[in-house]
Amino acid sequence: MTSDAGRGPPGALEHPGPRPAERIPPQAAEWPSPQAGECTDEVCVTCSDTAVAVTIARLLPDDLAVVDTGAGEEEVSVALVTAEVGDTILVHAGEAIAVVGR
């Protein structure tokens, strides 16, 4: 007997995740269109190794911070780093992963 636990509702699309360029199957262009809330770009910023450099504008309670992205402000978690207002941090999927400048 197999378990469907953790697979989501019946008929739900599974995100294919990142793949090395040489391993992308030819049928990749035929994958179903993503549903609301799923990635739409060829490279998913949530699944890939992409991080964005931002500057901390304000520290908030519960290991959160408001950061300046250059295009506006955004709230991110700083639970994994020791950072201060004015620091430049790398953020991946809403989580600060490194302090790169003070």
C-alpha positions, 0 to 999 in steps of 0.5 A: 500500500502506498501513502499519498501523505504530503502530496496535496489534494488529488489533482494538485500540480507538483512543482518540478523544482530546479533542474540543471540545464543539461537535464531539463527534459524536452517535454518541460515546455509542455508542463502545465501552467502554474496555478496561483501562488506558484512560480511562473519564471524559468528559474524559481527564486524560492527553489533556486540559489538566488538571494537578493541584497537589501538594507535593513531599515528597521528591526521588529520584534520576533526576529523580523526586519523591514528592509529597503529593496530599492523598489520599496520596503519588505518584511523579512526574517532575520532569525538566522543572522545577527544584523543591525539597522543599516546592514546589507543582508542577503535574503532568500525566500524571505529569510536573511541568510548572511550579513554582507556589509555594515 
